[in-house]
Amino acid sequence: MNSDSISTAELLAFLKQNPDRETECRLILNYGVGSTHYWYWDTSKRCFMHTRDWPFSPFSEKEVTKWYGDCTWKIEQ
């Protein structure tokens, strides 16, 4: 993944294409400020797992879209 920003929908697609792999993501906020989040798609639970400060919490795709639908992200690698 390159350093370009992506939408939440693109992030979810990336996570599903790279299942069970914790991914550090930067939520892009105003004025160049960001917030670090960790995500992965859990194949056994069939949900997205999210944390900002462990432990992980499960999220359905609908919940992720509700809370982060209009957000922009950068995947840190």
VOMAR-622116 format. One record per atom (N, C-alpha, C): residue number from 0; residue in one letter; atom name; x, y, z. Coordinates in nm, 3 decimals, decimal comma, always signed. Last residue first. Layout:
BEGIN
{tormar NUM "a" "CA" {X Y Z}},
...
end
This chain:
BEGIN
{tormar 76 "q" "N" {+0,320 +0,148 +0,702}},
{tormar 76 "q" "CA" {+0,397 +0,025 +0,680}},
{tormar 76 "q" "C" {+0,542 +0,056 +0,670}},
{tormar 75 "e" "N" {+0,005 +0,268 +0,770}},
{tormar 75 "e" "CA" {+0,148 +0,283 +0,807}},
{tormar 75 "e" "C" {+0,216 +0,149 +0,785}},
{tormar 74 "i" "N" {-0,239 +0,400 +0,571}},
{tormar 74 "i" "CA" {-0,188 +0,275 +0,627}},
{tormar 74 "i" "C" {-0,038 +0,293 +0,648}},
{tormar 73 "k" "N" {-0,448 +0,664 +0,645}},
{tormar 73 "k" "CA" {-0,321 +0,625 +0,583}},
{tormar 73 "k" "C" {-0,277 +0,496 +0,652}},
{tormar 72 "w" "N" {-0,786 +0,776 +0,584}},
{tormar 72 "w" "CA" {-0,684 +0,699 +0,655}},
{tormar 72 "w" "C" {-0,555 +0,693 +0,575}},
{tormar 71 "t" "N" {-1,080 +0,963 +0,650}},
{tormar 71 "t" "CA" {-0,968 +0,936 +0,561}},
{tormar 71 "t" "C" {-0,855 +0,875 +0,644}},
{tormar 70 "c" "N" {-1,437 +0,916 +0,707}},
{tormar 70 "c" "CA" {-1,297 +0,944 +0,746}},
{tormar 70 "c" "C" {-1,198 +0,909 +0,636}},
{tormar 69 "d" "N" {-1,699 +0,856 +0,693}},
{tormar 69 "d" "CA" {-1,653 +0,972 +0,615}},
{tormar 69 "d" "C" {-1,506 +1,006 +0,640}},
{tormar 68 "g" "N" {-1,725 +0,625 +0,865}},
{tormar 68 "g" "CA" {-1,761 +0,622 +0,724}},
{tormar 68 "g" "C" {-1,706 +0,735 +0,639}},
{tormar 67 "y" "N" {-1,688 +0,566 +1,133}},
{tormar 67 "y" "CA" {-1,573 +0,616 +1,057}},
{tormar 67 "y" "C" {-1,600 +0,631 +0,907}},
{tormar 66 "w" "N" {-1,932 +0,482 +1,245}},
{tormar 66 "w" "CA" {-1,840 +0,565 +1,324}},
{tormar 66 "w" "C" {-1,732 +0,632 +1,240}},
{tormar 65 "k" "N" {-2,060 +0,336 +1,035}},
{tormar 65 "k" "CA" {-2,133 +0,436 +1,115}},
{tormar 65 "k" "C" {-2,037 +0,533 +1,185}},
{tormar 64 "t" "N" {-1,860 +0,163 +0,950}},
{tormar 64 "t" "CA" {-1,911 +0,265 +0,859}},
{tormar 64 "t" "C" {-1,985 +0,375 +0,934}},
{tormar 63 "v" "N" {-1,839 +0,003 +1,176}},
{tormar 63 "v" "CA" {-1,722 +0,080 +1,130}},
{tormar 63 "v" "C" {-1,768 +0,194 +1,040}},
{tormar 62 "e" "N" {-2,099 -0,107 +1,181}},
{tormar 62 "e" "CA" {-2,052 -0,021 +1,290}},
{tormar 62 "e" "C" {-1,932 +0,064 +1,248}},
{tormar 61 "k" "N" {-2,097 -0,256 +0,943}},
{tormar 61 "k" "CA" {-2,196 -0,150 +0,961}},
{tormar 61 "k" "C" {-2,152 -0,053 +1,072}},
{tormar 60 "e" "N" {-1,903 -0,445 +0,997}},
{tormar 60 "e" "CA" {-1,878 -0,348 +0,891}},
{tormar 60 "e" "C" {-1,974 -0,229 +0,904}},
{tormar 59 "s" "N" {-1,864 -0,471 +1,356}},
{tormar 59 "s" "CA" {-1,921 -0,515 +1,229}},
{tormar 59 "s" "C" {-1,888 -0,410 +1,123}},
{tormar 58 "f" "N" {-1,591 -0,509 +1,572}},
{tormar 58 "f" "CA" {-1,681 -0,416 +1,504}},
{tormar 58 "f" "C" {-1,735 -0,484 +1,379}},
{tormar 57 "p" "N" {-1,438 -0,600 +1,884}},
{tormar 57 "p" "CA" {-1,496 -0,636 +1,755}},
{tormar 57 "p" "C" {-1,592 -0,529 +1,703}},
{tormar 56 "s" "N" {-1,133 -0,468 +2,017}},
{tormar 56 "s" "CA" {-1,279 -0,479 +2,027}},
{tormar 56 "s" "C" {-1,334 -0,513 +1,889}},
{tormar 55 "f" "N" {-0,820 -0,545 +2,177}},
{tormar 55 "f" "CA" {-0,901 -0,522 +2,059}},
{tormar 55 "f" "C" {-1,049 -0,540 +2,090}},
{tormar 54 "p" "N" {-0,708 -0,381 +2,488}},
{tormar 54 "p" "CA" {-0,729 -0,493 +2,396}},
{tormar 54 "p" "C" {-0,815 -0,455 +2,276}},
{tormar 53 "w" "N" {-0,498 -0,133 +2,327}},
{tormar 53 "w" "CA" {-0,532 -0,271 +2,360}},
{tormar 53 "w" "C" {-0,620 -0,284 +2,482}},
{tormar 52 "d" "N" {-0,566 +0,136 +2,207}},
{tormar 52 "d" "CA" {-0,482 +0,108 +2,324}},
{tormar 52 "d" "C" {-0,526 -0,024 +2,385}},
{tormar 51 "r" "N" {-0,715 +0,130 +1,993}},
{tormar 51 "r" "CA" {-0,623 +0,244 +1,998}},
{tormar 51 "r" "C" {-0,526 +0,222 +2,112}},
{tormar 50 "t" "N" {-0,847 -0,129 +1,787}},
{tormar 50 "t" "CA" {-0,799 -0,076 +1,914}},
{tormar 50 "t" "C" {-0,721 +0,052 +1,891}},
{tormar 49 "h" "N" {-1,057 -0,374 +1,633}},
{tormar 49 "h" "CA" {-1,005 -0,237 +1,640}},
{tormar 49 "h" "C" {-0,954 -0,206 +1,780}},
{tormar 48 "m" "N" {-1,154 -0,607 +1,390}},
{tormar 48 "m" "CA" {-1,105 -0,586 +1,526}},
{tormar 48 "m" "C" {-1,031 -0,453 +1,528}},
{tormar 47 "f" "N" {-1,436 -0,700 +1,208}},
{tormar 47 "f" "CA" {-1,317 -0,615 +1,214}},
{tormar 47 "f" "C" {-1,282 -0,597 +1,361}},
{tormar 46 "c" "N" {-1,535 -1,047 +1,174}},
{tormar 46 "c" "CA" {-1,558 -0,907 +1,208}},
{tormar 46 "c" "C" {-1,426 -0,831 +1,205}},
{tormar 45 "r" "N" {-1,525 -1,330 +1,191}},
{tormar 45 "r" "CA" {-1,592 -1,263 +1,079}},
{tormar 45 "r" "C" {-1,632 -1,119 +1,116}},
{tormar 44 "k" "N" {-1,383 -1,485 +1,362}},
{tormar 44 "k" "CA" {-1,499 -1,415 +1,419}},
{tormar 44 "k" "C" {-1,582 -1,343 +1,313}},
{tormar 43 "s" "N" {-1,188 -1,581 +1,185}},
{tormar 43 "s" "CA" {-1,264 -1,676 +1,267}},
{tormar 43 "s" "C" {-1,390 -1,612 +1,326}},
{tormar 42 "t" "N" {-1,078 -1,355 +1,063}},
{tormar 42 "t" "CA" {-1,151 -1,453 +0,981}},
{tormar 42 "t" "C" {-1,233 -1,550 +1,065}},
{tormar 41 "d" "N" {-1,073 -1,029 +1,136}},
{tormar 41 "d" "CA" {-1,062 -1,158 +1,205}},
{tormar 41 "d" "C" {-1,145 -1,260 +1,129}},
{tormar 40 "w" "N" {-0,894 -0,775 +1,009}},
{tormar 40 "w" "CA" {-1,012 -0,854 +0,980}},
{tormar 40 "w" "C" {-0,988 -0,990 +1,041}},
{tormar 39 "y" "N" {-0,767 -0,510 +1,220}},
{tormar 39 "y" "CA" {-0,750 -0,629 +1,138}},
{tormar 39 "y" "C" {-0,885 -0,695 +1,117}},
{tormar 38 "w" "N" {-0,608 -0,206 +1,331}},
{tormar 38 "w" "CA" {-0,722 -0,280 +1,277}},
{tormar 38 "w" "C" {-0,676 -0,414 +1,223}},
{tormar 37 "y" "N" {-0,532 +0,066 +1,533}},
{tormar 37 "y" "CA" {-0,488 -0,066 +1,486}},
{tormar 37 "y" "C" {-0,612 -0,146 +1,450}},
{tormar 36 "h" "N" {-0,457 +0,415 +1,499}},
{tormar 36 "h" "CA" {-0,552 +0,307 +1,525}},
{tormar 36 "h" "C" {-0,493 +0,177 +1,473}},
{tormar 35 "t" "N" {-0,356 +0,740 +1,578}},
{tormar 35 "t" "CA" {-0,316 +0,604 +1,543}},
{tormar 35 "t" "C" {-0,420 +0,503 +1,590}},
{tormar 34 "s" "N" {-0,449 +1,038 +1,424}},
{tormar 34 "s" "CA" {-0,469 +0,953 +1,540}},
{tormar 34 "s" "C" {-0,438 +0,809 +1,499}},
{tormar 33 "g" "N" {-0,315 +1,357 +1,314}},
{tormar 33 "g" "CA" {-0,371 +1,224 +1,296}},
{tormar 33 "g" "C" {-0,382 +1,149 +1,428}},
{tormar 32 "v" "N" {-0,312 +1,675 +1,158}},
{tormar 32 "v" "CA" {-0,305 +1,596 +1,280}},
{tormar 32 "v" "C" {-0,369 +1,461 +1,253}},
{tormar 31 "g" "N" {-0,351 +1,846 +0,948}},
{tormar 31 "g" "CA" {-0,239 +1,754 +0,942}},
{tormar 31 "g" "C" {-0,221 +1,668 +1,066}},
{tormar 30 "y" "N" {-0,590 +1,982 +0,995}},
{tormar 30 "y" "CA" {-0,463 +2,053 +1,012}},
{tormar 30 "y" "C" {-0,343 +1,960 +1,018}},
{tormar 29 "n" "N" {-0,804 +1,712 +1,110}},
{tormar 29 "n" "CA" {-0,780 +1,845 +1,054}},
{tormar 29 "n" "C" {-0,639 +1,895 +1,081}},
{tormar 28 "l" "N" {-0,695 +1,369 +1,069}},
{tormar 28 "l" "CA" {-0,780 +1,472 +1,129}},
{tormar 28 "l" "C" {-0,746 +1,607 +1,065}},
{tormar 27 "i" "N" {-0,678 +1,046 +0,963}},
{tormar 27 "i" "CA" {-0,638 +1,183 +0,929}},
{tormar 27 "i" "C" {-0,742 +1,280 +0,985}},
{tormar 26 "l" "N" {-0,563 +0,775 +1,130}},
{tormar 26 "l" "CA" {-0,687 +0,847 +1,102}},
{tormar 26 "l" "C" {-0,650 +0,993 +1,081}},
{tormar 25 "r" "N" {-0,343 +0,541 +1,031}},
{tormar 25 "r" "CA" {-0,347 +0,678 +1,081}},
{tormar 25 "r" "C" {-0,478 +0,741 +1,035}},
{tormar 24 "c" "N" {-0,288 +0,207 +1,134}},
{tormar 24 "c" "CA" {-0,351 +0,304 +1,045}},
{tormar 24 "c" "C" {-0,354 +0,440 +1,112}},
{tormar 23 "e" "N" {-0,138 -0,103 +1,135}},
{tormar 23 "e" "CA" {-0,137 +0,029 +1,197}},
{tormar 23 "e" "C" {-0,188 +0,130 +1,095}},
{tormar 22 "t" "N" {-0,284 -0,415 +1,142}},
{tormar 22 "t" "CA" {-0,240 -0,307 +1,056}},
{tormar 22 "t" "C" {-0,249 -0,175 +1,131}},
{tormar 21 "e" "N" {-0,257 -0,762 +1,188}},
{tormar 21 "e" "CA" {-0,273 -0,631 +1,252}},
{tormar 21 "e" "C" {-0,210 -0,523 +1,165}},
{tormar 20 "r" "N" {-0,412 -0,996 +1,005}},
{tormar 20 "r" "CA" {-0,285 -0,925 +1,013}},
{tormar 20 "r" "C" {-0,309 -0,786 +1,070}},
{tormar 19 "d" "N" {-0,639 -1,129 +0,929}},
{tormar 19 "d" "CA" {-0,568 -1,174 +1,048}},
{tormar 19 "d" "C" {-0,429 -1,112 +1,063}},
{tormar 18 "p" "N" {-0,622 -1,064 +0,571}},
{tormar 18 "p" "CA" {-0,689 -1,103 +0,696}},
{tormar 18 "p" "C" {-0,591 -1,145 +0,806}},
{tormar 17 "n" "N" {-0,614 -0,874 +0,346}},
{tormar 17 "n" "CA" {-0,498 -0,909 +0,428}},
{tormar 17 "n" "C" {-0,546 -0,954 +0,566}},
{tormar 16 "q" "N" {-0,856 -0,815 +0,242}},
{tormar 16 "q" "CA" {-0,759 -0,875 +0,151}},
{tormar 16 "q" "C" {-0,633 -0,922 +0,224}},
{tormar 15 "k" "N" {-0,971 -0,689 +0,460}},
{tormar 15 "k" "CA" {-1,026 -0,819 +0,418}},
{tormar 15 "k" "C" {-0,931 -0,890 +0,321}},
{tormar 14 "l" "N" {-0,818 -0,453 +0,459}},
{tormar 14 "l" "CA" {-0,812 -0,544 +0,574}},
{tormar 14 "l" "C" {-0,864 -0,682 +0,538}},
{tormar 13 "f" "N" {-0,899 -0,339 +0,213}},
{tormar 13 "f" "CA" {-0,759 -0,376 +0,236}},
{tormar 13 "f" "C" {-0,748 -0,478 +0,349}},
{tormar 12 "a" "N" {-1,169 -0,288 +0,271}},
{tormar 12 "a" "CA" {-1,134 -0,381 +0,163}},
{tormar 12 "a" "C" {-0,990 -0,429 +0,179}},
{tormar 11 "l" "N" {-1,138 -0,096 +0,472}},
{tormar 11 "l" "CA" {-1,202 -0,223 +0,502}},
{tormar 11 "l" "C" {-1,171 -0,329 +0,396}},
{tormar 10 "l" "N" {-1,014 +0,110 +0,323}},
{tormar 10 "l" "CA" {-0,945 +0,048 +0,437}},
{tormar 10 "l" "C" {-1,005 -0,088 +0,467}},
{tormar 9 "e" "N" {-1,218 +0,176 +0,147}},
{tormar 9 "e" "CA" {-1,093 +0,120 +0,093}},
{tormar 9 "e" "C" {-1,012 +0,053 +0,203}},
{tormar 8 "a" "N" {-1,402 +0,280 +0,332}},
{tormar 8 "a" "CA" {-1,439 +0,164 +0,250}},
{tormar 8 "a" "C" {-1,314 +0,097 +0,192}},
{tormar 7 "t" "N" {-1,257 +0,501 +0,425}},
{tormar 7 "t" "CA" {-1,287 +0,391 +0,516}},
{tormar 7 "t" "C" {-1,324 +0,266 +0,438}},
{tormar 6 "s" "N" {-1,012 +0,598 +0,174}},
{tormar 6 "s" "CA" {-1,140 +0,610 +0,244}},
{tormar 6 "s" "C" {-1,157 +0,492 +0,341}},
{tormar 5 "i" "N" {-0,666 +0,699 +0,199}},
{tormar 5 "i" "CA" {-0,773 +0,615 +0,147}},
{tormar 5 "i" "C" {-0,899 +0,637 +0,229}},
{tormar 4 "s" "N" {-0,368 +0,874 +0,099}},
{tormar 4 "s" "CA" {-0,480 +0,854 +0,189}},
{tormar 4 "s" "C" {-0,590 +0,774 +0,119}},
{tormar 3 "d" "N" {-0,057 +0,720 +0,003}},
{tormar 3 "d" "CA" {-0,175 +0,802 -0,025}},
{tormar 3 "d" "C" {-0,285 +0,774 +0,076}},
{tormar 2 "s" "N" {+0,160 +0,554 +0,027}},
{tormar 2 "s" "CA" {+0,136 +0,649 +0,136}},
{tormar 2 "s" "C" {+0,017 +0,741 +0,111}},
{tormar 1 "n" "N" {+0,056 +0,220 -0,079}},
{tormar 1 "n" "CA" {+0,138 +0,341 -0,085}},
{tormar 1 "n" "C" {+0,098 +0,437 +0,026}},
{tormar 0 "m" "N" {+0,086 -0,117 +0,000}},
{tormar 0 "m" "CA" {+0,000 +0,000 +0,000}},
{tormar 0 "m" "C" {+0,090 +0,122 +0,000}},
end
